[in-house]
Amino acid sequence: MATIYTIGFAGKKQDQFMEILDATGMRLLIDIRLWRASRFVPWASGANLEVVLGGRCRYMPELAPTKELLAGYKDGAISWAEYEKIFNGILAERKIETLFASADKLDRVCFLCAEKLPAQCHRRLVAEYLAQHFDVSITHL
């Protein structure tokens, strides 16, 4: 069975982050953040992440929430339960499963976001959505 990983870089130093990824045998990290800049974690900002990972990185903004959805959640205008429902609808509308031809294309792929924990992060929702379409397991790092 293929394995999808998810990771957030918050609270991790670059060396720790790389050790975690290397231990999994991750073959591709997919950055799914809406905004790639991080002034507090420069190694994870934009193209710096691609350098750190030596080409094992790809940016896929189509797996990020919309600006309006993220702002509504961060401002407290919508609850996490509402966020989940809306974001899952966005994923379905975007048909993100078509971005991956098979479970093999997802094997040892790791979805990246900034959030430290997956419970209230869109990376978990992306992984769970894809698990509904492909025979994959999910491991949150």
C-alpha positions in Angstrom: 0.0 0.0 0.0 1.2 3.5 -0.8 1.9 5.9 2.0 1.2 9.6 2.0 3.0 11.7 4.6 2.1 15.2 5.9 4.4 17.6 7.8 4.3 21.1 9.2 7.6 23.0 9.6 6.5 25.1 12.6 8.6 24.4 15.6 11.2 22.4 13.7 14.8 23.4 12.9 16.0 22.6 9.4 18.2 19.7 10.5 15.4 18.1 12.5 13.0 18.6 9.6 15.4 16.9 7.1 16.0 14.0 9.5 12.3 13.4 9.8 11.8 13.4 6.0 14.9 11.3 5.3 13.8 8.7 7.9 10.6 8.1 5.9 12.3 7.6 2.5 10.2 10.5 1.2 10.7 10.9 -2.5 8.8 14.2 -3.1 7.7 17.0 -0.8 4.7 18.9 -2.2 4.3 22.4 -0.7 0.6 23.1 -0.5 0.8 26.5 1.3 -1.2 29.4 -0.1 1.7 31.7 0.6 5.3 30.3 0.4 7.0 33.1 2.2 8.1 32.6 5.8 10.1 35.4 7.4 10.4 33.5 10.7 11.7 30.3 9.0 13.8 31.4 6.0 14.9 27.9 5.0 11.2 27.0 4.4 10.5 30.2 2.4 9.8 29.9 -1.3 12.7 28.6 -3.5 14.8 28.1 -0.4 12.9 24.9 0.4 13.7 23.6 -3.1 17.4 24.2 -2.5 17.2 22.5 1.0 15.5 19.5 -0.6 17.8 19.2 -3.6 15.0 19.2 -6.2 12.7 16.8 -4.3 10.1 19.6 -3.9 7.2 20.8 -5.9 4.8 23.7 -5.3 1.1 22.9 -5.9 -1.1 25.9 -5.0 -4.2 24.0 -6.3 -4.0 22.1 -3.1 -4.1 25.3 -0.9 -7.2 26.9 0.5 -8.6 30.1 -1.1 -7.5 33.4 0.4 -11.1 34.1 1.5 -11.5 30.7 3.3 -8.2 31.0 5.1 -9.0 34.6 6.2 -12.4 33.7 7.4 -11.1 30.9 9.5 -8.2 33.0 10.9 -10.5 35.9 11.7 -12.9 33.6 13.5 -15.7 34.2 11.0 -16.0 30.5 10.3 -15.4 27.5 12.6 -13.0 24.6 11.9 -16.0 22.4 11.1 -17.2 24.9 8.5 -13.7 25.2 7.1 -13.4 21.5 6.7 -16.8 21.3 4.8 -15.9 24.2 2.5 -12.4 23.1 1.8 -13.5 19.5 1.0 -16.0 21.1 -1.4 -13.1 23.1 -3.0 -11.0 19.9 -3.3 -13.9 18.1 -5.0 -14.6 21.0 -7.3 -10.9 21.2 -8.3 -10.9 17.4 -8.8 -7.5 17.1 -7.2 -7.5 13.4 -7.5 -6.9 13.9 -11.3 -3.5 15.5 -10.4 -2.3 12.0 -9.4 -2.7 9.2 -11.8 -2.5 6.4 -9.3 -1.6 5.5 -5.7 1.9 4.8 -7.0 2.2 8.5 -7.8 1.4 9.3 -4.2 3.7 6.7 -2.6 6.1 8.4 -0.3 4.8 11.9 -1.2 4.7 14.4 1.7 2.4 17.3 1.9 3.9 20.4 3.5 2.2 23.2 5.4 3.3 25.5 8.2 1.0 24.3 10.9 2.7 22.3 13.7 -0.1 19.7 14.1 -2.4 18.2 11.4 -5.6 18.3 13.4 -6.6 21.8 12.2 -4.5 22.0 9.0 -5.6 21.7 5.4 -2.7 19.2 4.7 -4.7 16.6 6.7 -7.8 17.3 4.7 -5.9 17.0 1.4 -4.4 13.6 2.5 -7.8 12.3 3.7 -9.5 13.4 0.4 -6.9 11.6 -1.6 -7.3 8.5 0.6 -10.9 8.4 -0.5 -9.8 8.0 -4.1 -6.7 5.9 -3.8 -5.6 2.9 -1.7 -3.2 4.8 0.5 -2.3 5.1 4.2 -1.6 8.4 5.8 1.2 9.2 8.3 1.4 12.6 9.9 5.0 13.5 10.8 
